[in-house]
Amino acid sequence: MENEMTRTEVLEKVQDIVRDAIDREDIILTPETTADDVEGWDSLVHIQIVAAIQSSFKIRFSALEMISWTNVGELCNAILSKL
């Protein structure tokens, strides 16, 4: 499909969503980044981030999926698997 997003494009979009949720433009995400690595990324912000990702990508995650991710790379893989 021509309109499939690359892993890099997904990571960039997730980074923008995280920046908006935490209100910091200096956040740089890598596939290895965890919530603990980002100041301000707590459980409440995590819910906001996941909701924004679901809305932005027009996908839905189960609660089991949401608690299974250990880093941003796994989150991006989950997004890509639903696109």
C-alpha positions as CSV (number, residue, x, y, z in Angstrom):
1,M,0.0,0.0,0.0
2,E,1.3,3.4,-0.9
3,N,-0.1,5.2,2.1
4,E,1.5,2.9,4.8
5,M,3.4,4.8,7.4
6,T,7.0,3.9,8.2
7,R,8.2,3.2,11.7
8,T,10.0,6.5,11.6
9,E,6.9,8.4,10.7
10,V,4.9,6.7,13.5
11,L,7.7,7.5,16.0
12,E,7.7,11.2,14.9
13,K,3.9,11.4,15.2
14,V,4.0,9.7,18.7
15,Q,6.7,12.2,19.7
16,D,4.5,15.1,18.7
17,I,1.6,13.7,20.7
18,V,3.9,13.2,23.8
19,R,5.2,16.7,23.4
20,D,1.7,18.1,23.3
21,A,0.5,16.0,26.3
22,I,3.5,17.0,28.5
23,D,3.7,20.5,27.0
24,R,7.5,20.3,26.3
25,E,8.9,20.7,22.8
26,D,12.4,19.4,23.8
27,I,11.3,15.8,24.2
28,I,13.1,13.4,21.9
29,L,11.8,9.9,21.8
30,T,13.7,6.8,20.6
31,P,12.4,3.2,20.4
32,E,14.2,2.5,23.7
33,T,12.6,5.5,25.5
34,T,10.4,4.5,28.5
35,A,7.9,6.7,30.4
36,D,10.3,6.8,33.3
37,D,12.9,8.5,31.0
38,V,10.5,11.4,30.3
39,E,9.9,13.9,33.1
40,G,6.2,14.5,33.5
41,W,5.1,11.2,31.8
42,D,3.1,9.8,34.7
43,S,0.1,7.4,34.6
44,L,-2.4,10.1,34.0
45,V,-0.4,11.6,31.2
46,H,0.0,8.1,29.8
47,I,-3.8,7.7,29.5
48,Q,-3.9,11.1,27.7
49,I,-1.2,10.0,25.3
50,V,-2.8,6.7,24.5
51,A,-6.2,8.4,23.9
52,A,-4.5,11.0,21.6
53,I,-2.7,8.2,19.7
54,Q,-5.9,6.3,19.3
55,S,-7.7,9.4,18.0
56,S,-4.9,10.5,15.8
57,F,-4.2,7.1,14.2
58,K,-7.9,6.1,14.3
59,I,-7.2,2.8,16.1
60,R,-8.1,1.2,19.4
61,F,-6.0,-0.6,22.0
62,S,-7.2,-3.1,24.6
63,A,-6.3,-2.6,28.2
64,L,-4.0,-5.6,28.0
65,E,-2.1,-4.1,25.0
66,M,-1.8,-0.8,26.9
67,I,-0.1,-2.4,29.9
68,S,2.1,-4.6,27.9
69,W,4.4,-2.0,26.3
70,T,7.7,-1.5,28.0
71,N,9.0,1.2,25.7
72,V,8.1,3.6,22.9
73,G,9.3,1.0,20.3
74,E,6.8,-1.5,21.5
75,L,4.1,1.2,21.4
76,C,5.1,2.1,17.8
77,N,5.0,-1.6,16.8
78,A,1.5,-1.9,18.2
79,I,0.4,1.1,16.2
80,L,1.9,-0.2,13.0
81,S,0.2,-3.6,13.5
82,K,-3.2,-1.8,13.5
83,L,-2.6,0.5,10.5
